[in-house]
Amino acid sequence: MNWKPQPGDQIADRYRLNDVIYADESLSLFAADDLAVSSPVLVGVFGQEDSEPFRASDTAEKLLRLQHPNLASLSAIDLWRGRPFAVGERPAGRTLRDVGSLSGMRILMLINDLSAGLDTAFAETSLCHGLVTPDLIVVCDEQTPDERFVTLGFGMRALAGPARLGPPVPNGANFRTLVFCSPEQLRGEPLSRPSDVYSAGAVLYWLFTGHPPFSADLGSTAELLQSVASRPVPRFREFVSEEAVNPVVESLVLRCLSKQPQGRPTSVREIAEILEEELRIDVPRAAVAPNHQSMTESGDRSGESERMPPRAEPESVEAAISDSPQTDGPNTPARDAE
């Protein structure tokens, strides 16, 4: 089967593929439209040819049953032209890449929401995500008391199997994703929880410094693989002022980015707990209380939640993480690097 999905293709007479979000030889992810209900969706087309057992597998059934407020659910797993594909929700809201800068409080909310979704999914399916990136995290109900972070595409990497890297796609989408993937994942090894910890740490690094751990404009996939496998991760001070760096936060993020899985925190939940302890802020746990109070980038509260504890020192969180949470500060990702 030589068919390869492209933007503009229509799958199963229902799903129109739009922008490429990520592509390798085993998985292509697209922002798409469900024409039957006029709704945006995420479509993953898998590289392997398969048949009916794929749809009827225990893994597929578990994924279709999975529901969590911080995970976009899969709505369909099917076949088209001999190729399996999956369809997932794409809720309204901007992606984390589009939002860019987050205040300290909202970074903690992000990690708590990410942990809540991934922990629930692992408990119910024994699967990991494998593609935790700013392009697959959506900020829903932004700047309201109900703000939450929703991770898209859970299960698609697991269904597709390990990454089989091919040439870069024209819009650079695969490089923008690969810079958030762990060394073992880039080597094509099976997914594991430490891989998701690495990716969560890479997202934090991007938020705190404005750059991914390794450059997204390297000349080839081979160069990127070599950098991720062997180069040390640059310290925060290479991108932000020395005064802006909290050494405990930096140490935590760099531990997440350890080359060896056993050197990382055991879970995203552990990352959240260390951040909360260091910043001395109690953030409502999404699994218990999905409604969160959000903050503007200047630190003003835009919606009050009864579950949110008062802040005795309004600027302490931002000061602990960076010298400014506003535009052009270290907490503002530089898009031209990606």
C-alpha positions in Angstrom: 0.0 0.0 0.0 1.7 3.2 -1.2 -0.9 5.7 -0.1 0.5 8.3 2.3 -1.9 10.8 4.0 -1.5 14.4 2.9 -3.3 17.7 3.9 -6.5 18.0 1.9 -7.2 14.2 1.9 -10.6 13.1 3.1 -10.6 9.8 5.1 -13.7 7.6 5.3 -15.7 10.2 3.5 -15.8 12.1 6.8 -12.5 13.4 8.1 -10.7 16.2 6.1 -7.0 16.4 6.9 -5.6 19.9 7.4 -2.2 20.8 8.9 0.4 18.2 9.7 1.2 18.2 13.4 3.7 15.4 13.3 4.8 12.7 10.9 7.2 9.7 10.9 7.1 6.4 9.1 4.8 4.8 11.6 2.5 7.7 12.6 1.1 10.9 10.9 -0.9 13.3 13.0 -3.2 15.9 11.5 -5.4 18.7 12.7 -8.6 17.8 10.9 -12.3 18.4 10.6 -15.1 15.9 11.2 -17.4 16.9 8.3 -20.3 14.9 9.7 -20.6 17.1 12.8 -18.6 20.2 11.7 -16.2 19.8 14.5 -12.3 20.0 14.7 -10.6 16.7 15.5 -7.2 15.1 15.7 -6.5 12.3 13.2 -3.7 9.8 13.4 -2.9 7.6 10.5 -0.7 4.6 11.2 2.1 3.4 8.9 1.4 -0.3 9.2 -1.2 -2.1 7.1 -3.6 -4.0 9.3 -7.1 -5.5 9.4 -10.1 -6.2 11.6 -8.1 -7.5 14.7 -6.6 -4.1 15.1 -9.9 -2.5 15.8 -11.1 -5.3 18.0 -7.9 -5.4 20.1 -8.1 -5.0 23.9 -5.9 -1.9 23.7 -8.3 -0.2 21.2 -11.3 -1.0 23.4 -9.6 0.4 26.5 -8.6 3.6 24.7 -12.1 4.1 23.4 -13.5 3.8 26.9 -11.0 6.1 28.5 -12.5 9.4 29.8 -10.7 12.2 31.8 -11.2 16.0 31.9 -7.5 16.4 31.1 -7.3 14.0 28.2 -8.9 14.4 24.8 -10.8 11.1 24.2 -10.5 8.9 21.2 -13.8 8.6 19.3 -13.0 6.2 16.6 -10.4 3.6 15.6 -10.9 2.2 12.0 -9.4 1.3 8.7 -9.2 3.3 5.4 -7.5 2.0 2.3 -6.0 -0.8 4.4 -4.4 1.6 6.9 -5.6 1.9 10.5 -6.4 5.4 11.8 -7.7 6.9 15.0 -9.8 10.0 15.6 -9.5 12.1 18.8 -11.2 15.1 20.2 -9.7 18.5 19.6 -11.4 20.8 22.2 -11.8 24.5 21.7 -8.8 26.5 22.9 -5.3 27.6 22.0 -2.4 25.2 22.1 0.3 25.7 24.6 2.7 26.6 21.8 0.3 29.4 20.8 -0.2 30.6 24.4 3.5 30.6 25.0 4.1 32.4 28.3 2.5 31.1 31.5 2.6 32.5 35.0 4.1 30.4 37.8 0.7 29.4 39.1 -0.5 28.3 35.7 2.7 26.3 35.1 1.9 24.4 38.3 -1.7 23.9 37.1 -0.3 22.6 33.8 1.9 20.0 35.5 -1.0 18.9 37.8 -3.4 18.5 34.9 -0.8 16.6 32.8 -0.1 14.3 35.8 -3.8 13.7 36.5 -4.6 12.7 32.9 -1.5 10.6 32.3 -1.8 8.8 35.7 -5.4 7.9 35.1 -4.7 6.7 31.6 -1.8 4.5 32.8 -3.9 3.0 35.5 -6.7 2.1 33.1 -4.7 1.1 30.0 -1.1 0.5 31.1 -0.1 2.8 28.3 2.0 5.9 28.1 1.5 9.0 25.9 4.8 9.3 24.0 4.0 12.7 22.4 3.8 15.2 25.2 4.5 18.5 23.3 3.3 22.1 23.3 1.4 21.3 20.1 -0.6 18.6 21.7 -1.7 20.4 24.9 -4.7 22.7 24.6 -5.7 25.4 27.2 -9.4 25.1 27.6 -11.6 27.9 29.1 -8.5 30.1 29.1 -8.3 32.8 31.8 -11.5 31.7 33.5 -12.1 29.9 36.8 -12.6 26.7 34.8 -9.3 26.8 33.0 -7.7 23.4 32.4 -5.0 21.9 30.3 -6.0 19.0 28.0 -3.5 16.7 26.4 -4.4 15.4 22.9 -3.7 12.2 21.1 -3.3 9.8 24.0 -3.0 6.3 22.7 -2.1 7.2 19.1 1.7 6.7 19.6 1.0 3.4 21.5 -1.2 2.1 18.7 1.3 3.1 16.0 4.2 1.4 17.7 7.7 2.9 18.2 8.8 5.9 16.1 10.4 5.1 12.8 12.0 8.3 11.8 12.0 9.4 8.2 12.9 12.7 6.4 11.7 16.0 7.7 8.2 17.1 6.7 8.0 20.4 4.8 6.7 22.5 7.6 9.2 21.1 10.1 6.4 19.7 12.3 8.3 16.5 13.1 11.4 18.4 14.4 9.1 20.5 16.6 7.9 17.3 18.2 11.1 15.3 18.3 13.0 17.9 20.4 10.6 17.0 23.2 11.1 13.2 22.9 13.4 11.1 25.1 16.7 9.6 23.8 15.3 6.0 24.1 12.2 7.0 22.3 14.2 8.4 19.4 16.1 5.1 19.3 12.8 3.4 18.6 12.5 1.7 22.0 9.1 0.9 23.5 7.2 3.7 25.3 7.7 3.9 29.1 6.6 6.3 31.8 10.2 7.7 32.0 9.7 8.8 28.4 6.7 10.9 29.4 8.6 12.3 32.3 11.4 13.4 29.9 8.8 15.1 27.7 7.1 16.9 30.6 10.6 18.1 31.6 11.3 19.3 28.1 8.0 21.3 28.0 9.0 22.9 31.4 12.4 23.7 30.0 10.8 25.4 27.0 8.5 27.4 29.2 11.3 28.5 31.6 13.9 29.4 29.0 12.1 30.1 25.8 13.9 27.2 24.0 13.6 23.5 23.6 16.4 21.5 25.3 18.0 21.1 21.9 17.6 23.2 18.8 14.7 22.5 16.4 16.6 23.9 13.4 19.4 21.3 13.2 20.2 20.3 9.7 19.1 16.6 9.9 17.3 14.0 12.0 20.7 12.4 12.5 22.1 15.6 14.1 19.1 15.9 16.4 19.5 12.2 17.5 23.1 12.7 18.2 22.5 15.9 20.2 19.7 14.3 22.3 21.7 11.2 22.9 25.1 12.7 23.9 25.1 16.4 24.3 24.5 17.9 27.8 21.4 20.0 28.1 22.3 23.7 28.3 21.8 25.3 31.7 19.0 27.9 32.1 21.6 30.7 32.4 22.5 30.3 28.7 19.1 31.8 27.9 18.0 33.8 31.0 19.8 36.0 33.6 21.5 34.3 36.5 19.2 36.1 38.9 16.2 34.6 37.2 17.2 31.0 37.9 15.8 29.0 40.8 18.5 26.3 41.3 16.0 23.8 42.7 13.6 24.2 39.8 16.5 24.0 37.3 17.9 20.9 39.0 14.5 19.3 38.8 14.0 20.0 35.1 17.5 18.8 34.2 16.9 15.6 36.2 13.8 15.1 34.1 16.0 15.4 31.0 18.5 12.8 32.2 19.8 10.6 29.3 19.1 7.5 31.5 15.5 6.7 32.4 16.5 5.7 35.9 17.9 9.1 36.6 14.6 10.9 36.1 11.7 11.4 38.6 9.4 8.4 38.7 6.3 10.2 37.4 4.9 13.5 36.4 3.1 13.6 39.7 6.6 13.7 41.4 7.5 16.7 39.3 4.4 18.5 40.4 4.9 17.7 44.1 8.5 19.0 44.0 7.5 22.2 42.3 4.6 22.8 44.7 7.0 22.2 47.7 9.7 24.5 46.3 7.2 27.3 45.4 5.1 26.8 48.5 1.8 26.8 46.6 -1.0 24.4 46.9 -2.6 23.9 43.5 -6.0 22.0 43.3 -5.6 18.5 42.0 -7.4 18.1 38.7 -8.5 14.5 39.4 -10.4 15.8 42.4 -11.3 19.4 41.5 -10.9 20.1 37.8 -12.0 23.8 38.2 -9.0 26.0 38.5 -8.5 29.6 39.2 -6.4 31.2 36.4 -4.1 34.2 36.4 -3.1 36.8 33.9 0.5 36.9 32.8 1.0 40.0 35.0 0.0 38.0 38.1 -3.5 39.5 38.4 -6.2 37.0 39.2 -8.9 36.9 36.5 -11.3 34.5 38.3 -11.6 33.5 41.8 -12.0 29.9 42.8 -13.0 28.9 46.4 -10.5 26.0 46.1 -7.5 28.3 45.4 -5.6 29.3 48.6 -4.8 33.0 48.9 -1.3 34.2 47.9 0.5 35.9 50.7 3.2 37.2 48.4 1.7 37.8 45.0 5.1 38.0 43.1 6.8 35.2 44.9 6.0 32.5 42.4 7.1 34.5 39.4 10.3 35.6 41.2 11.1 32.0 42.0 10.9 30.9 38.4 11.9 33.9 36.2 12.6 37.6 36.4 9.4 38.3 34.4 6.4 36.3 33.3 5.6 38.9 30.6 6.4 39.2 26.9 10.1 38.9 26.0 10.8 37.3 29.4 12.5 33.9 29.8 9.0 32.4 30.3 8.1 33.4 26.8 9.0 30.7 24.2 10.9 31.9 21.2 8.9 30.6 18.2 11.6 31.2 15.6 13.7 28.5 17.4 11.1 25.9 16.7 
